[in-house]
């Protein structure tokens, strides 16, 4: 129960960082598309490093600690990553939603309100992040969980700002944009409680859960974040952001974990 509570609180704290990121839209400042590309790339780099150093590597170590050979441990991670990617692909395919930047996808009804499209997109986008935080804390290993929560929270700040800026650019009010950012944050504890709960109840699931979360995050990085960081010709800036985010998260994970 203690690890479950810590996992939920950590994922909630990481998720609410999106609201902090959205607050600058209340100020009379203009953030250029170039800066937005760097910020999105930074978030993608953080997630990419978290996938590698906070999920795949410890997931492999957990499988080996459970008695699996290195080859079988690697196979578990491969299958788990693929399952996570398939899960997100199916969610994208069958759940009507509206990307933060790319517009509507799989919307068959003109009466489906845009707020619900955004909520669906938020669920698809941020659930893997909360899951990753919850899985790490659910193993009663706070040392491994802290850098993941910090890293996800760190990447949520620029993500929250870019999402809010995009909504304001589409003529939504600043209050609505901050509200959507809050919803973004509130989705992550859902993933956190599922990840922490499953691992706490059955520790043998830990390597599978870590690999699944890694696959889901990889899908989000490749399908949404990196393409949007290259939007409108700012590919180099987006790439710089990815590299900066990767090394920051790598430092957090190695130094704190």
N, C-alpha and C positions, 0 to 999 in steps of 0.2 A: 504493500500500500504506500509506503514512504517513497519508493522509487517511482510509483505511478504518479503521485502528487508532484514530485519534483519534475518529472518529465512533462506533465501538463503545464506547470507554471513556467518552465523554461521555454516550451514551445509558444506559450501565450506571450511571454516577454519578447521572444524573437519576432513573433507575428505583429505585435503592436508597434514595432519599429517602423512599419509602413506608414503609420499615422504621423510619426515624427518626420519622416521623409516628405510627407505631403504638406506639412505646415508652411513651407516657404511660398506656396501659391497665394498665401494671404498677404505677402509682402509685395511692394511695387518694384519687382525685379524681373528681368527677362532672361531665361535660360535657353541658350541656343540649341538647335538640333545637334550641333557638333558635340556640345557638352552632354546632351542626353545620350548620344551614342556611346560616349566614353563611360557614362554612368551605368548604362545597361550592360555594356561589356564587362564592367567591373563586377556587377552582380552575377553574370554568367561565369566569370572566372572563379569567384568565391564558391559557387555551387559546384563547379567542375573539380576544384581541389577538395571540397568536402566529400564529393562522391568517391574520390580516389583514396584520400588519407583517413577519412572518418567513417567510411562505409565498406569499401571493397577490401582494404587491407585488414582492418580489425575483424571483418566478417570472415576472411580467410583464416586468420589466427584463431577465431572462435571455433571454426569447423575442425581445425587441426587439434585444438585443445579437447574437443569432444571425441577424439580418437580416429578421425578420418585421415587417410593418407593425403599427401600434398596434391596428388592427382585428383582424388575424389573431392577434396576441399575446393580445388579450382573448378571442378565440374559443378559443384553446388552453386558457386558464385556465378558461373556462366548462366546456368539455368535460371537462377533468381533474377539476374539482371535482365534477361530476355523476358521473363514473366512481367517484371515491372514495366518494361517498355510496351509490351503487348497490352497491359492493363490501361496505360495512358492512351495508346492508339485506339483502343475500343471506346474509351471515354470520349475521345475527340470525334470518333466516327458516329456514335449513336446519341450523344448528348448535345442538343442544340445549345450553342453558346456564342458569345461575341468576344473575339480576341481584343486585348487592350488596344491594339494598333491595326491589326489586319482586317477587322470588321467581322461580320456575321459568318457563322459556319453551321451547316445542317439545320437551318431555320426553315421550317415548313409552314408555319402559321404567321400571318401578318399581324395577328392580334397578340402575339407573345411580347410582353413588355420588355423594353431594353434592360430594365433593372434586373430582371430574372436572367437575361442573357449574360449580364456581367457577373451575377452571382454564380452561375454555372461555370463561367470561365475562371473565376477566382478559385472555385473548388478544384477544378482540373489542374490549375497552375500551382496552387500553394499546398495542396494536400501532401505531396511527396516531401516537402520541406519539413512540415510538422512531423511526419512519419519518421524522417531521419533523426530529428531531435529526440523524439520519444523512444525510438529503438535504442539509442545510445544510453539514455538515462535508465531505461527499463532493465538493463543488465546490472543495476546497482553499481555502476562504475561512473561516478560523478566526474572523475578526472577526464574520461573520454568524452563525456557529454558537454562539458563547459565550452571547449573550443567550437563544437558544432553549433551550439546555441548562439555563441557570439558571432560566428561566421554567418549564419543564416540571418541573424538580426542585422548584421552589417550590410549584407547585400539587400535586405529589405528596405533600407533607407533610400538609396537611389531608385530602387524599383518603385517605391511608393510615390516618390516625387515625379518620376516619368509618367506613371499611370495618371496621377492627378493633373499634370500638365496636359496630357493628351485629352482628358475629359474636358478640361477648361477650354482647350482649343476647339472642341466640338460644341461649344456654347453651353456646356453644363455649368452650373454655379459652383463656386468654390466650396460651399457647404456640401453639395452633392458629391464632389470629388473627394473630399475628406471622408465622407460617409462610406464611399466605396472602398477607400483605403482601410477604414476600420473593419469593414467586412472581410477584406483580404487578411487582416491580422487574426480575425476570429475563426477563420477556417483552420489555421495551423494547429491550434490546440486539439481540434478534432483528430487530426492525424497523429498528434502527440499522444493522446490518450489511447488510441488504437495501438500504436507502436509500443508504447510502454506497457500497456495492459497485456498484449499478446506475449511479449518477451518475459514479463514478470511471471505469468502463469506457466509458460512452457519454455524454459531457457534453451531447449534444443532447437527452437525455431530461430534463435538469434542470427546465425549466419544467413539463413534464408531471408529473414526480414531485412537485414542490412543490404543484401544483394538486391532484393525487390525494390527497396527505397532508392538504391543507387540507379537501377534501371529506369525507374520513374523520373528521377531527377535528370538523368542523361537525356531522356526524351524531351523534357521541358527545355533544357538548355539548347538542344539542337533545333527543336521545332519552333520555339518562340523567341528565346532571349537573343541568341547570336544573330539570327536573321534580322531582328529588329534593331540590334546594335549597328548593323550595316546599312540601315535604311537611309535613303536619299544620298548615297554616295560617300558615307563616312566609314568605309570599311577599315581603313587604317586606324582611325580613332577608336573604333569598336574593338579592334584587335589589341590595341594598347591597353584598353580597359580590361579585357579578358586576362591579359598577362599580369597586370597590376593586381587584379582581384585574386588570381591564382596564387601569386607569391604571398599576398597578405594572409590568405587563409592557410596556406602551407606553413607560414611562420607561426600562426596561432596554434595550429594543430601540433606542430613539432615542439614548440616551446612550452605550451600548456599541457599537452597530452603526454 
